[in-house]
Structures are given as C-alpha cells and as structure tokens.
C-alpha cells in the first residue's frame, strides 16, 4: 500500500500530514505545502516505496492526487 501524504488547510495556512511523521508540517502558502509533500513522496519513491499525495481545497474538495511509483534502484 502506498504511503498517504495529505495537504489540507490548517487555520490561515496549510498542513502536510502523513503516518510517516509524528507532527504535521505547517506552511503559509499552499504551493509550498504541495511542493514539500511531493518532494517527500519523491524521496519515498526513490527508496523503492510507493507514495500518494492528495491535495484538498479550503472547501474540502479534492483538488488533485499524485501517485509516485517506486523507482528501481540504479546500480
């Protein structure tokens, strides 16, 4: 199963949440939160683990979903 990484509104900012870390990451801008979430997902994919980033709008709608497939190790 893919690691789930969520980007969603948090007060005046945006949060990145996942079971992979204990505390949520907070950002003032949604674009920065998305970039951080996708970078984390890329790191997991490079390590051979699938990851999925889901981005939610302030009204609760799903804005986008990005699947990061595991990458084969380069020798």
PDB file of N, CA, C, O and CB in Angstrom:
ATOM      1  N   UNK A   1       0.843  -1.184   0.000  1.00  0.00           N
ATOM      2  CA  UNK A   1       0.000   0.000   0.000  1.00  0.00           C
ATOM      3  C   UNK A   1       0.889   1.248   0.000  1.00  0.00           C
ATOM      4  O   UNK A   1       1.937   1.281   0.644  1.00  0.00           O
ATOM      5  CB  UNK A   1      -0.959  -0.002   1.227  1.00  0.00           C
ATOM      6  N   UNK A   2       0.457   2.248  -0.719  1.00  0.00           N
ATOM      7  CA  UNK A   2       1.217   3.490  -0.844  1.00  0.00           C
ATOM      8  C   UNK A   2       1.119   4.324   0.424  1.00  0.00           C
ATOM      9  O   UNK A   2       0.086   4.356   1.092  1.00  0.00           O
ATOM     10  CB  UNK A   2       0.723   4.299  -2.041  1.00  0.00           C
ATOM     11  N   UNK A   3       2.217   4.995   0.736  1.00  0.00           N
ATOM     12  CA  UNK A   3       2.230   5.943   1.844  1.00  0.00           C
ATOM     13  C   UNK A   3       1.340   7.112   1.465  1.00  0.00           C
ATOM     14  O   UNK A   3       1.501   7.680   0.385  1.00  0.00           O
ATOM     15  CB  UNK A   3       3.683   6.422   2.176  1.00  0.00           C
ATOM     16  N   UNK A   4       0.414   7.479   2.317  1.00  0.00           N
ATOM     17  CA  UNK A   4      -0.503   8.586   2.073  1.00  0.00           C
ATOM     18  C   UNK A   4       0.076   9.875   2.659  1.00  0.00           C
ATOM     19  O   UNK A   4       0.449   9.920   3.831  1.00  0.00           O
ATOM     20  CB  UNK A   4      -1.899   8.287   2.681  1.00  0.00           C
ATOM     21  N   UNK A   5       0.148  10.906   1.846  1.00  0.00           N
ATOM     22  CA  UNK A   5       0.584  12.230   2.275  1.00  0.00           C
ATOM     23  C   UNK A   5      -0.533  13.193   1.896  1.00  0.00           C
ATOM     24  O   UNK A   5      -0.920  13.274   0.731  1.00  0.00           O
ATOM     25  CB  UNK A   5       1.968  12.643   1.618  1.00  0.00           C
ATOM     26  N   UNK A   6      -1.049  13.922   2.881  1.00  0.00           N
ATOM     27  CA  UNK A   6      -2.185  14.816   2.664  1.00  0.00           C
ATOM     28  C   UNK A   6      -1.768  16.271   2.819  1.00  0.00           C
ATOM     29  O   UNK A   6      -1.013  16.619   3.726  1.00  0.00           O
ATOM     30  CB  UNK A   6      -3.320  14.487   3.638  1.00  0.00           C
ATOM     31  N   UNK A   7      -2.265  17.113   1.928  1.00  0.00           N
ATOM     32  CA  UNK A   7      -2.098  18.561   2.023  1.00  0.00           C
ATOM     33  C   UNK A   7      -3.504  19.126   2.203  1.00  0.00           C
ATOM     34  O   UNK A   7      -4.388  18.900   1.377  1.00  0.00           O
ATOM     35  CB  UNK A   7      -1.363  19.174   0.738  1.00  0.00           C
ATOM     36  N   UNK A   8      -3.696  19.866   3.300  1.00  0.00           N
ATOM     37  CA  UNK A   8      -5.027  20.410   3.574  1.00  0.00           C
ATOM     38  C   UNK A   8      -4.910  21.723   4.348  1.00  0.00           C
ATOM     39  O   UNK A   8      -3.873  22.006   4.949  1.00  0.00           O
ATOM     40  CB  UNK A   8      -5.882  19.389   4.367  1.00  0.00           C
ATOM     41  N   UNK A   9      -5.975  22.519   4.330  1.00  0.00           N
ATOM     42  CA  UNK A   9      -5.970  23.784   5.055  1.00  0.00           C
ATOM     43  C   UNK A   9      -5.794  23.560   6.558  1.00  0.00           C
ATOM     44  O   UNK A   9      -6.267  22.574   7.123  1.00  0.00           O
ATOM     45  CB  UNK A   9      -7.265  24.552   4.784  1.00  0.00           C
ATOM     46  N   UNK A  10      -5.104  24.503   7.176  1.00  0.00           N
ATOM     47  CA  UNK A  10      -4.903  24.474   8.628  1.00  0.00           C
ATOM     48  C   UNK A  10      -4.891  25.918   9.109  1.00  0.00           C
ATOM     49  O   UNK A  10      -3.866  26.594   9.031  1.00  0.00           O
ATOM     50  CB  UNK A  10      -3.565  23.724   9.024  1.00  0.00           C
ATOM     51  N   UNK A  11      -6.020  26.385   9.603  1.00  0.00           N
ATOM     52  CA  UNK A  11      -6.114  27.780  10.020  1.00  0.00           C
ATOM     53  C   UNK A  11      -5.921  28.683   8.825  1.00  0.00           C
ATOM     54  O   UNK A  11      -6.600  28.530   7.809  1.00  0.00           O
ATOM     55  CB  UNK A  11      -5.079  28.104  11.110  1.00  0.00           C
ATOM     56  N   UNK A  12      -4.988  29.634   8.941  1.00  0.00           N
ATOM     57  CA  UNK A  12      -4.683  30.550   7.834  1.00  0.00           C
ATOM     58  C   UNK A  12      -3.677  29.966   6.857  1.00  0.00           C
ATOM     59  O   UNK A  12      -3.399  30.567   5.819  1.00  0.00           O
ATOM     60  CB  UNK A  12      -4.156  31.860   8.375  1.00  0.00           C
ATOM     61  N   UNK A  13      -3.127  28.799   7.180  1.00  0.00           N
ATOM     62  CA  UNK A  13      -2.090  28.201   6.344  1.00  0.00           C
ATOM     63  C   UNK A  13      -2.493  26.835   5.829  1.00  0.00           C
ATOM     64  O   UNK A  13      -3.672  26.531   5.652  1.00  0.00           O
ATOM     65  CB  UNK A  13      -0.797  28.092   7.115  1.00  0.00           C
ATOM     66  N   UNK A  14      -1.469  26.018   5.592  1.00  0.00           N
ATOM     67  CA  UNK A  14      -1.660  24.692   5.015  1.00  0.00           C
ATOM     68  C   UNK A  14      -0.810  23.688   5.775  1.00  0.00           C
ATOM     69  O   UNK A  14       0.281  24.012   6.244  1.00  0.00           O
ATOM     70  CB  UNK A  14      -1.305  24.682   3.508  1.00  0.00           C
ATOM     71  N   UNK A  15      -1.315  22.475   5.893  1.00  0.00           N
ATOM     72  CA  UNK A  15      -0.611  21.420   6.620  1.00  0.00           C
ATOM     73  C   UNK A  15      -0.310  20.250   5.693  1.00  0.00           C
ATOM     74  O   UNK A  15      -1.079  19.935   4.785  1.00  0.00           O
ATOM     75  CB  UNK A  15      -1.439  20.945   7.829  1.00  0.00           C
ATOM     76  N   UNK A  16       0.828  19.617   5.948  1.00  0.00           N
ATOM     77  CA  UNK A  16       1.192  18.360   5.296  1.00  0.00           C
ATOM     78  C   UNK A  16       1.179  17.311   6.390  1.00  0.00           C
ATOM     79  O   UNK A  16       1.876  17.438   7.397  1.00  0.00           O
ATOM     80  CB  UNK A  16       2.607  18.442   4.567  1.00  0.00           C
ATOM     81  N   UNK A  17       0.375  16.265   6.185  1.00  0.00           N
ATOM     82  CA  UNK A  17       0.214  15.217   7.197  1.00  0.00           C
ATOM     83  C   UNK A  17       0.485  13.851   6.569  1.00  0.00           C
ATOM     84  O   UNK A  17       0.200  13.618   5.394  1.00  0.00           O
ATOM     85  CB  UNK A  17      -1.213  15.259   7.819  1.00  0.00           C
ATOM     86  N   UNK A  18       1.043  12.955   7.385  1.00  0.00           N
ATOM     87  CA  UNK A  18       1.289  11.589   6.950  1.00  0.00           C
ATOM     88  C   UNK A  18       1.562  10.722   8.161  1.00  0.00           C
ATOM     89  O   UNK A  18       2.003  11.209   9.202  1.00  0.00           O
ATOM     90  CB  UNK A  18       2.466  11.526   5.955  1.00  0.00           C
ATOM     91  N   UNK A  19       1.299   9.439   8.021  1.00  0.00           N
ATOM     92  CA  UNK A  19       1.641   8.499   9.085  1.00  0.00           C
ATOM     93  C   UNK A  19       3.155   8.323   9.197  1.00  0.00           C
ATOM     94  O   UNK A  19       3.642   7.754  10.174  1.00  0.00           O
ATOM     95  CB  UNK A  19       0.969   7.144   8.834  1.00  0.00           C
ATOM     96  N   UNK A  20       3.899   8.807   8.204  1.00  0.00           N
ATOM     97  CA  UNK A  20       5.355   8.672   8.193  1.00  0.00           C
ATOM     98  C   UNK A  20       6.048   9.582   9.202  1.00  0.00           C
ATOM     99  O   UNK A  20       7.203   9.344   9.557  1.00  0.00           O
ATOM    100  CB  UNK A  20       5.881   8.963   6.815  1.00  0.00           C
ATOM    101  N   UNK A  21       5.349  10.632   9.673  1.00  0.00           N
ATOM    102  CA  UNK A  21       5.958  11.515  10.670  1.00  0.00           C
ATOM    103  C   UNK A  21       4.935  11.879  11.736  1.00  0.00           C
ATOM    104  O   UNK A  21       3.729  11.890  11.489  1.00  0.00           O
ATOM    105  CB  UNK A  21       6.519  12.793  10.004  1.00  0.00           C
ATOM    106  N   UNK A  22       5.445  12.176  12.926  1.00  0.00           N
ATOM    107  CA  UNK A  22       4.602  12.404  14.099  1.00  0.00           C
ATOM    108  C   UNK A  22       3.854  13.734  14.065  1.00  0.00           C
ATOM    109  O   UNK A  22       2.681  13.794  14.433  1.00  0.00           O
ATOM    110  CB  UNK A  22       5.441  12.343  15.338  1.00  0.00           C
ATOM    111  N   UNK A  23       4.509  14.777  13.636  1.00  0.00           N
ATOM    112  CA  UNK A  23       3.912  16.115  13.646  1.00  0.00           C
ATOM    113  C   UNK A  23       3.653  16.592  12.225  1.00  0.00           C
ATOM    114  O   UNK A  23       4.422  16.300  11.309  1.00  0.00           O
ATOM    115  CB  UNK A  23       4.824  17.114  14.384  1.00  0.00           C
ATOM    116  N   UNK A  24       2.577  17.319  12.054  1.00  0.00           N
ATOM    117  CA  UNK A  24       2.289  17.875  10.736  1.00  0.00           C
ATOM    118  C   UNK A  24       3.268  18.999  10.427  1.00  0.00           C
ATOM    119  O   UNK A  24       3.798  19.648  11.329  1.00  0.00           O
ATOM    120  CB  UNK A  24       0.833  18.387  10.660  1.00  0.00           C
ATOM    121  N   UNK A  25       3.494  19.212   9.149  1.00  0.00           N
ATOM    122  CA  UNK A  25       4.328  20.320   8.695  1.00  0.00           C
ATOM    123  C   UNK A  25       3.399  21.454   8.311  1.00  0.00           C
ATOM    124  O   UNK A  25       2.422  21.230   7.596  1.00  0.00           O
ATOM    125  CB  UNK A  25       5.252  19.904   7.493  1.00  0.00           C
ATOM    126  N   UNK A  26       3.678  22.663   8.767  1.00  0.00           N
ATOM    127  CA  UNK A  26       2.805  23.807   8.502  1.00  0.00           C
ATOM    128  C   UNK A  26       3.482  24.808   7.569  1.00  0.00           C
ATOM    129  O   UNK A  26       4.676  25.081   7.687  1.00  0.00           O
ATOM    130  CB  UNK A  26       2.411  24.494   9.815  1.00  0.00           C
ATOM    131  N   UNK A  27       2.693  25.347   6.640  1.00  0.00           N
ATOM    132  CA  UNK A  27       3.182  26.298   5.647  1.00  0.00           C
ATOM    133  C   UNK A  27       2.188  27.434   5.512  1.00  0.00           C
ATOM    134  O   UNK A  27       0.986  27.236   5.689  1.00  0.00           O
ATOM    135  CB  UNK A  27       3.416  25.611   4.282  1.00  0.00           C
ATOM    136  N   UNK A  28       2.682  28.623   5.198  1.00  0.00           N
ATOM    137  CA  UNK A  28       1.804  29.772   4.972  1.00  0.00           C
ATOM    138  C   UNK A  28       1.124  29.691   3.612  1.00  0.00           C
ATOM    139  O   UNK A  28      -0.003  30.160   3.455  1.00  0.00           O
ATOM    140  CB  UNK A  28       2.594  31.076   5.083  1.00  0.00           C
ATOM    141  N   UNK A  29       1.793  29.104   2.632  1.00  0.00           N
ATOM    142  CA  UNK A  29       1.268  29.051   1.260  1.00  0.00           C
ATOM    143  C   UNK A  29       0.982  27.613   0.847  1.00  0.00           C
ATOM    144  O   UNK A  29       1.748  26.702   1.159  1.00  0.00           O
ATOM    145  CB  UNK A  29       2.261  29.696   0.273  1.00  0.00           C
ATOM    146  N   UNK A  30      -0.116  27.422   0.149  1.00  0.00           N
ATOM    147  CA  UNK A  30      -0.491  26.097  -0.314  1.00  0.00           C
ATOM    148  C   UNK A  30       0.501  25.512  -1.303  1.00  0.00           C
ATOM    149  O   UNK A  30       0.753  24.307  -1.295  1.00  0.00           O
ATOM    150  CB  UNK A  30      -1.846  26.144  -0.937  1.00  0.00           C
ATOM    151  N   UNK A  31       1.061  26.353  -2.150  1.00  0.00           N
ATOM    152  CA  UNK A  31       2.047  25.880  -3.124  1.00  0.00           C
ATOM    153  C   UNK A  31       3.286  25.314  -2.461  1.00  0.00           C
ATOM    154  O   UNK A  31       3.852  24.323  -2.921  1.00  0.00           O
ATOM    155  CB  UNK A  31       2.440  27.002  -4.053  1.00  0.00           C
ATOM    156  N   UNK A  32       3.700  25.945  -1.387  1.00  0.00           N
ATOM    157  CA  UNK A  32       4.875  25.439  -0.662  1.00  0.00           C
ATOM    158  C   UNK A  32       4.564  24.115   0.025  1.00  0.00           C
ATOM    159  O   UNK A  32       5.408  23.219   0.070  1.00  0.00           O
ATOM    160  CB  UNK A  32       5.352  26.470   0.377  1.00  0.00           C
ATOM    161  N   UNK A  33       3.356  23.995   0.557  1.00  0.00           N
ATOM    162  CA  UNK A  33       2.947  22.734   1.190  1.00  0.00           C
ATOM    163  C   UNK A  33       2.908  21.618   0.152  1.00  0.00           C
ATOM    164  O   UNK A  33       3.384  20.511   0.404  1.00  0.00           O
ATOM    165  CB  UNK A  33       1.560  22.883   1.872  1.00  0.00           C
ATOM    166  N   UNK A  34       2.340  21.914  -1.015  1.00  0.00           N
ATOM    167  CA  UNK A  34       2.291  20.914  -2.079  1.00  0.00           C
ATOM    168  C   UNK A  34       3.694  20.505  -2.510  1.00  0.00           C
ATOM    169  O   UNK A  34       3.967  19.318  -2.684  1.00  0.00           O
ATOM    170  CB  UNK A  34       1.507  21.448  -3.279  1.00  0.00           C
ATOM    171  N   UNK A  35       4.578  21.471  -2.683  1.00  0.00           N
ATOM    172  CA  UNK A  35       5.948  21.168  -3.103  1.00  0.00           C
ATOM    173  C   UNK A  35       6.648  20.285  -2.073  1.00  0.00           C
ATOM    174  O   UNK A  35       7.357  19.348  -2.439  1.00  0.00           O
ATOM    175  CB  UNK A  35       6.746  22.467  -3.316  1.00  0.00           C
ATOM    176  N   UNK A  36       6.454  20.579  -0.795  1.00  0.00           N
ATOM    177  CA  UNK A  36       7.073  19.770   0.258  1.00  0.00           C
ATOM    178  C   UNK A  36       6.514  18.349   0.253  1.00  0.00           C
ATOM    179  O   UNK A  36       7.263  17.383   0.395  1.00  0.00           O
ATOM    180  CB  UNK A  36       6.853  20.421   1.635  1.00  0.00           C
ATOM    181  N   UNK A  37       5.206  18.227   0.091  1.00  0.00           N
ATOM    182  CA  UNK A  37       4.578  16.904   0.072  1.00  0.00           C
ATOM    183  C   UNK A  37       5.075  16.088  -1.112  1.00  0.00           C
ATOM    184  O   UNK A  37       5.373  14.903  -0.969  1.00  0.00           O
ATOM    185  CB  UNK A  37       3.049  17.031   0.021  1.00  0.00           C
ATOM    186  N   UNK A  38       5.164  16.707  -2.265  1.00  0.00           N
ATOM    187  CA  UNK A  38       5.621  15.984  -3.455  1.00  0.00           C
ATOM    188  C   UNK A  38       7.092  15.622  -3.358  1.00  0.00           C
ATOM    189  O   UNK A  38       7.506  14.575  -3.857  1.00  0.00           O
ATOM    190  CB  UNK A  38       5.377  16.815  -4.708  1.00  0.00           C
ATOM    191  N   UNK A  39       7.893  16.479  -2.719  1.00  0.00           N
ATOM    192  CA  UNK A  39       9.306  16.153  -2.509  1.00  0.00           C
ATOM    193  C   UNK A  39       9.444  14.949  -1.573  1.00  0.00           C
ATOM    194  O   UNK A  39      10.273  14.069  -1.804  1.00  0.00           O
ATOM    195  CB  UNK A  39      10.063  17.374  -1.931  1.00  0.00           C
ATOM    196  N   UNK A  40       8.631  14.915  -0.520  1.00  0.00           N
ATOM    197  CA  UNK A  40       8.646  13.757   0.380  1.00  0.00           C
ATOM    198  C   UNK A  40       8.247  12.487  -0.363  1.00  0.00           C
ATOM    199  O   UNK A  40       8.876  11.441  -0.200  1.00  0.00           O
ATOM    200  CB  UNK A  40       7.701  13.988   1.572  1.00  0.00           C
ATOM    201  N   UNK A  41       7.205  12.582  -1.176  1.00  0.00           N
ATOM    202  CA  UNK A  41       6.756  11.423  -1.941  1.00  0.00           C
ATOM    203  C   UNK A  41       7.845  10.954  -2.911  1.00  0.00           C
ATOM    204  O   UNK A  41       8.033   9.751  -3.093  1.00  0.00           O
ATOM    205  CB  UNK A  41       5.465  11.758  -2.710  1.00  0.00           C
ATOM    206  N   UNK A  42       8.547  11.875  -3.520  1.00  0.00           N
ATOM    207  CA  UNK A  42       9.653  11.511  -4.415  1.00  0.00           C
ATOM    208  C   UNK A  42      10.749  10.764  -3.668  1.00  0.00           C
ATOM    209  O   UNK A  42      11.318   9.805  -4.189  1.00  0.00           O
ATOM    210  CB  UNK A  42      10.237  12.761  -5.078  1.00  0.00           C
ATOM    211  N   UNK A  43      11.045  11.203  -2.446  1.00  0.00           N
ATOM    212  CA  UNK A  43      12.075  10.532  -1.647  1.00  0.00           C
ATOM    213  C   UNK A  43      11.676   9.094  -1.336  1.00  0.00           C
ATOM    214  O   UNK A  43      12.501   8.183  -1.410  1.00  0.00           O
ATOM    215  CB  UNK A  43      12.328  11.300  -0.341  1.00  0.00           C
ATOM    216  N   UNK A  44      10.412   8.897  -0.989  1.00  0.00           N
ATOM    217  CA  UNK A  44       9.939   7.542  -0.720  1.00  0.00           C
ATOM    218  C   UNK A  44       9.993   6.702  -1.993  1.00  0.00           C
ATOM    219  O   UNK A  44      10.384   5.536  -1.946  1.00  0.00           O
ATOM    220  CB  UNK A  44       8.506   7.568  -0.153  1.00  0.00           C
ATOM    221  N   UNK A  45       9.608   7.275  -3.118  1.00  0.00           N
ATOM    222  CA  UNK A  45       9.634   6.543  -4.383  1.00  0.00           C
ATOM    223  C   UNK A  45      11.056   6.156  -4.771  1.00  0.00           C
ATOM    224  O   UNK A  45      11.284   5.043  -5.244  1.00  0.00           O
ATOM    225  CB  UNK A  45       8.999   7.380  -5.492  1.00  0.00           C
ATOM    226  N   UNK A  46      12.011   7.056  -4.577  1.00  0.00           N
ATOM    227  CA  UNK A  46      13.410   6.742  -4.884  1.00  0.00           C
ATOM    228  C   UNK A  46      13.940   5.638  -3.984  1.00  0.00           C
ATOM    229  O   UNK A  46      14.852   4.905  -4.367  1.00  0.00           O
ATOM    230  CB  UNK A  46      14.282   7.990  -4.742  1.00  0.00           C
ATOM    231  N   UNK A  47      13.368   5.514  -2.778  1.00  0.00           N
ATOM    232  CA  UNK A  47      13.774   4.457  -1.850  1.00  0.00           C
ATOM    233  C   UNK A  47      13.055   3.139  -2.144  1.00  0.00           C
ATOM    234  O   UNK A  47      13.271   2.143  -1.453  1.00  0.00           O
ATOM    235  CB  UNK A  47      13.499   4.889  -0.408  1.00  0.00           C
ATOM    236  N   UNK A  48      12.195   3.135  -3.175  1.00  0.00           N
ATOM    237  CA  UNK A  48      11.514   1.913  -3.568  1.00  0.00           C
ATOM    238  C   UNK A  48      10.138   1.720  -2.975  1.00  0.00           C
ATOM    239  O   UNK A  48       9.577   0.627  -3.048  1.00  0.00           O
ATOM    240  CB  UNK A  48      12.338   0.772  -3.209  1.00  0.00           C
ATOM    241  N   UNK A  49       9.583   2.774  -2.385  1.00  0.00           N
ATOM    242  CA  UNK A  49       8.269   2.694  -1.749  1.00  0.00           C
ATOM    243  C   UNK A  49       7.262   3.594  -2.465  1.00  0.00           C
ATOM    244  O   UNK A  49       7.571   4.751  -2.752  1.00  0.00           O
ATOM    245  CB  UNK A  49       8.368   3.083  -0.264  1.00  0.00           C
ATOM    246  N   UNK A  50       6.080   3.093  -2.754  1.00  0.00           N
ATOM    247  CA  UNK A  50       5.075   3.941  -3.398  1.00  0.00           C
ATOM    248  C   UNK A  50       4.531   4.991  -2.430  1.00  0.00           C
ATOM    249  O   UNK A  50       4.460   4.756  -1.224  1.00  0.00           O
ATOM    250  CB  UNK A  50       3.926   3.085  -3.941  1.00  0.00           C
ATOM    251  N   UNK A  51       4.155   6.134  -2.963  1.00  0.00           N
ATOM    252  CA  UNK A  51       3.578   7.205  -2.146  1.00  0.00           C
ATOM    253  C   UNK A  51       2.510   7.911  -2.972  1.00  0.00           C
ATOM    254  O   UNK A  51       2.572   7.954  -4.201  1.00  0.00           O
ATOM    255  CB  UNK A  51       4.681   8.217  -1.664  1.00  0.00           C
ATOM    256  N   UNK A  52       1.535   8.459  -2.267  1.00  0.00           N
ATOM    257  CA  UNK A  52       0.441   9.174  -2.924  1.00  0.00           C
ATOM    258  C   UNK A  52       0.197  10.483  -2.193  1.00  0.00           C
ATOM    259  O   UNK A  52       0.050  10.505  -0.971  1.00  0.00           O
ATOM    260  CB  UNK A  52      -0.855   8.313  -2.959  1.00  0.00           C
ATOM    261  N   UNK A  53       0.155  11.573  -2.948  1.00  0.00           N
ATOM    262  CA  UNK A  53      -0.111  12.900  -2.386  1.00  0.00           C
ATOM    263  C   UNK A  53      -1.529  13.306  -2.779  1.00  0.00           C
ATOM    264  O   UNK A  53      -1.877  13.306  -3.959  1.00  0.00           O
ATOM    265  CB  UNK A  53       0.942  13.960  -2.887  1.00  0.00           C
ATOM    266  N   UNK A  54      -2.342  13.651  -1.782  1.00  0.00           N
ATOM    267  CA  UNK A  54      -3.696  14.150  -2.016  1.00  0.00           C
ATOM    268  C   UNK A  54      -3.761  15.583  -1.521  1.00  0.00           C
ATOM    269  O   UNK A  54      -3.343  15.880  -0.401  1.00  0.00           O
ATOM    270  CB  UNK A  54      -4.769  13.260  -1.305  1.00  0.00           C
ATOM    271  N   UNK A  55      -4.286  16.473  -2.357  1.00  0.00           N
ATOM    272  CA  UNK A  55      -4.352  17.897  -2.035  1.00  0.00           C
ATOM    273  C   UNK A  55      -5.814  18.314  -1.946  1.00  0.00           C
ATOM    274  O   UNK A  55      -6.594  18.095  -2.873  1.00  0.00           O
ATOM    275  CB  UNK A  55      -3.593  18.753  -3.098  1.00  0.00           C
ATOM    276  N   UNK A  56      -6.170  18.914  -0.820  1.00  0.00           N
ATOM    277  CA  UNK A  56      -7.549  19.334  -0.577  1.00  0.00           C
ATOM    278  C   UNK A  56      -7.656  20.848  -0.546  1.00  0.00           C
ATOM    279  O   UNK A  56      -6.772  21.533  -0.031  1.00  0.00           O
ATOM    280  CB  UNK A  56      -8.066  18.745   0.735  1.00  0.00           C
ATOM    281  N   UNK A  57      -8.748  21.367  -1.101  1.00  0.00           N
ATOM    282  CA  UNK A  57      -9.027  22.799  -1.106  1.00  0.00           C
ATOM    283  C   UNK A  57      -9.626  23.229   0.234  1.00  0.00           C
ATOM    284  O   UNK A  57      -9.977  22.387   1.061  1.00  0.00           O
ATOM    285  CB  UNK A  57      -9.980  23.161  -2.263  1.00  0.00           C
ATOM    286  N   UNK A  58      -9.740  24.509   0.438  1.00  0.00           N
ATOM    287  CA  UNK A  58     -10.318  25.029   1.680  1.00  0.00           C
ATOM    288  C   UNK A  58     -11.767  24.585   1.877  1.00  0.00           C
ATOM    289  O   UNK A  58     -12.222  24.474   3.016  1.00  0.00           O
ATOM    290  CB  UNK A  58     -10.244  26.547   1.691  1.00  0.00           C
ATOM    291  N   UNK A  59     -12.495  24.331   0.798  1.00  0.00           N
ATOM    292  CA  UNK A  59     -13.885  23.888   0.934  1.00  0.00           C
ATOM    293  C   UNK A  59     -14.004  22.377   1.135  1.00  0.00           C
ATOM    294  O   UNK A  59     -15.113  21.850   1.222  1.00  0.00           O
ATOM    295  CB  UNK A  59     -14.678  24.300  -0.292  1.00  0.00           C
ATOM    296  N   UNK A  60     -12.876  21.683   1.209  1.00  0.00           N
ATOM    297  CA  UNK A  60     -12.867  20.250   1.454  1.00  0.00           C
ATOM    298  C   UNK A  60     -12.818  19.386   0.211  1.00  0.00           C
ATOM    299  O   UNK A  60     -12.656  18.170   0.311  1.00  0.00           O
ATOM    300  CB  UNK A  60     -14.051  19.889   2.229  1.00  0.00           C
ATOM    301  N   UNK A  61     -12.956  19.994  -0.965  1.00  0.00           N
ATOM    302  CA  UNK A  61     -12.899  19.231  -2.217  1.00  0.00           C
ATOM    303  C   UNK A  61     -11.478  18.751  -2.501  1.00  0.00           C
ATOM    304  O   UNK A  61     -10.501  19.415  -2.156  1.00  0.00           O
ATOM    305  CB  UNK A  61     -13.409  20.085  -3.390  1.00  0.00           C
ATOM    306  N   UNK A  62     -11.386  17.594  -3.130  1.00  0.00           N
ATOM    307  CA  UNK A  62     -10.091  17.079  -3.563  1.00  0.00           C
ATOM    308  C   UNK A  62      -9.663  17.846  -4.809  1.00  0.00           C
ATOM    309  O   UNK A  62     -10.361  17.832  -5.823  1.00  0.00           O
ATOM    310  CB  UNK A  62     -10.154  15.538  -3.843  1.00  0.00           C
ATOM    311  N   UNK A  63      -8.517  18.514  -4.730  1.00  0.00           N
ATOM    312  CA  UNK A  63      -8.021  19.311  -5.854  1.00  0.00           C
ATOM    313  C   UNK A  63      -7.136  18.484  -6.771  1.00  0.00           C
ATOM    314  O   UNK A  63      -7.087  18.733  -7.976  1.00  0.00           O
ATOM    315  CB  UNK A  63      -7.251  20.525  -5.346  1.00  0.00           C
ATOM    316  N   UNK A  64      -6.441  17.509  -6.218  1.00  0.00           N
ATOM    317  CA  UNK A  64      -5.553  16.704  -7.038  1.00  0.00           C
ATOM    318  C   UNK A  64      -4.974  15.550  -6.261  1.00  0.00           C
ATOM    319  O   UNK A  64      -4.918  15.563  -5.032  1.00  0.00           O
ATOM    320  CB  UNK A  64      -4.446  17.550  -7.599  1.00  0.00           C
ATOM    321  N   UNK A  65      -4.542  14.546  -7.009  1.00  0.00           N
ATOM    322  CA  UNK A  65      -3.934  13.367  -6.417  1.00  0.00           C
ATOM    323  C   UNK A  65      -2.763  12.967  -7.303  1.00  0.00           C
ATOM    324  O   UNK A  65      -2.908  12.855  -8.520  1.00  0.00           O
ATOM    325  CB  UNK A  65      -4.970  12.195  -6.264  1.00  0.00           C
ATOM    326  N   UNK A  66      -1.617  12.754  -6.699  1.00  0.00           N
ATOM    327  CA  UNK A  66      -0.404  12.420  -7.434  1.00  0.00           C
ATOM    328  C   UNK A  66       0.164  11.114  -6.886  1.00  0.00           C
ATOM    329  O   UNK A  66       0.458  11.004  -5.696  1.00  0.00           O
ATOM    330  CB  UNK A  66       0.643  13.567  -7.336  1.00  0.00           C
ATOM    331  N   UNK A  67       0.314  10.139  -7.759  1.00  0.00           N
ATOM    332  CA  UNK A  67       0.868   8.843  -7.373  1.00  0.00           C
ATOM    333  C   UNK A  67       2.342   8.824  -7.753  1.00  0.00           C
ATOM    334  O   UNK A  67       2.706   9.117  -8.891  1.00  0.00           O
ATOM    335  CB  UNK A  67       0.096   7.662  -8.055  1.00  0.00           C
ATOM    336  N   UNK A  68       3.175   8.479  -6.793  1.00  0.00           N
ATOM    337  CA  UNK A  68       4.627   8.382  -7.010  1.00  0.00           C
ATOM    338  C   UNK A  68       4.983   6.898  -6.923  1.00  0.00           C
ATOM    339  O   UNK A  68       4.997   6.304  -5.845  1.00  0.00           O
ATOM    340  CB  UNK A  68       5.453   9.247  -5.945  1.00  0.00           C
ATOM    341  N   UNK A  69       5.265   6.326  -8.076  1.00  0.00           N
ATOM    342  CA  UNK A  69       5.573   4.897  -8.138  1.00  0.00           C
ATOM    343  C   UNK A  69       7.004   4.640  -7.669  1.00  0.00           C
ATOM    344  O   UNK A  69       7.890   5.472  -7.865  1.00  0.00           O
ATOM    345  CB  UNK A  69       5.373   4.361  -9.572  1.00  0.00           C
ATOM    346  N   UNK A  70       7.221   3.478  -7.047  1.00  0.00           N
ATOM    347  CA  UNK A  70       8.588   3.158  -6.602  1.00  0.00           C
ATOM    348  C   UNK A  70       9.526   3.091  -7.806  1.00  0.00           C
ATOM    349  O   UNK A  70       9.152   2.616  -8.878  1.00  0.00           O
ATOM    350  CB  UNK A  70       8.615   1.812  -5.821  1.00  0.00           C
ATOM    351  N   UNK A  71      10.720   3.564  -7.610  1.00  0.00           N
ATOM    352  CA  UNK A  71      11.702   3.563  -8.675  1.00  0.00           C
ATOM    353  C   UNK A  71      12.693   2.445  -8.436  1.00  0.00           C
ATOM    354  O   UNK A  71      13.041   2.146  -7.294  1.00  0.00           O
ATOM    355  CB  UNK A  71      12.419   4.918  -8.769  1.00  0.00           C
ATOM    356  N   UNK A  72      13.143   1.832  -9.506  1.00  0.00           N
ATOM    357  CA  UNK A  72      14.142   0.777  -9.402  1.00  0.00           C
ATOM    358  C   UNK A  72      15.473   1.389  -8.982  1.00  0.00           C
ATOM    359  O   UNK A  72      15.829   2.493  -9.393  1.00  0.00           O
ATOM    360  CB  UNK A  72      14.285   0.011 -10.744  1.00  0.00           C
ATOM    361  N   UNK A  73      16.182   0.661  -8.173  1.00  0.00           N
ATOM    362  CA  UNK A  73      17.496   1.126  -7.711  1.00  0.00           C
ATOM    363  C   UNK A  73      18.474   1.112  -8.871  1.00  0.00           C
ATOM    364  O   UNK A  73      18.513   0.163  -9.654  1.00  0.00           O
ATOM    365  CB  UNK A  73      18.025   0.246  -6.545  1.00  0.00           C
ATOM    366  N   UNK A  74      19.260   2.168  -8.974  1.00  0.00           N
ATOM    367  CA  UNK A  74      20.301   2.245 -10.025  1.00  0.00           C
ATOM    368  C   UNK A  74      21.576   1.634  -9.491  1.00  0.00           C
ATOM    369  O   UNK A  74      21.997   1.913  -8.369  1.00  0.00           O
ATOM    370  CB  UNK A  74      20.553   3.724 -10.483  1.00  0.00           C
ATOM    371  N   UNK A  75      22.180   0.800 -10.309  1.00  0.00           N
ATOM    372  CA  UNK A  75      23.435   0.143  -9.881  1.00  0.00           C
ATOM    373  C   UNK A  75      24.597   0.668 -10.648  1.00  0.00           C
ATOM    374  O   UNK A  75      25.728   0.236 -10.427  1.00  0.00           O
ATOM    375  CB  UNK A  75      23.357  -1.365 -10.052  1.00  0.00           C
TER     376      UNK A  75
END
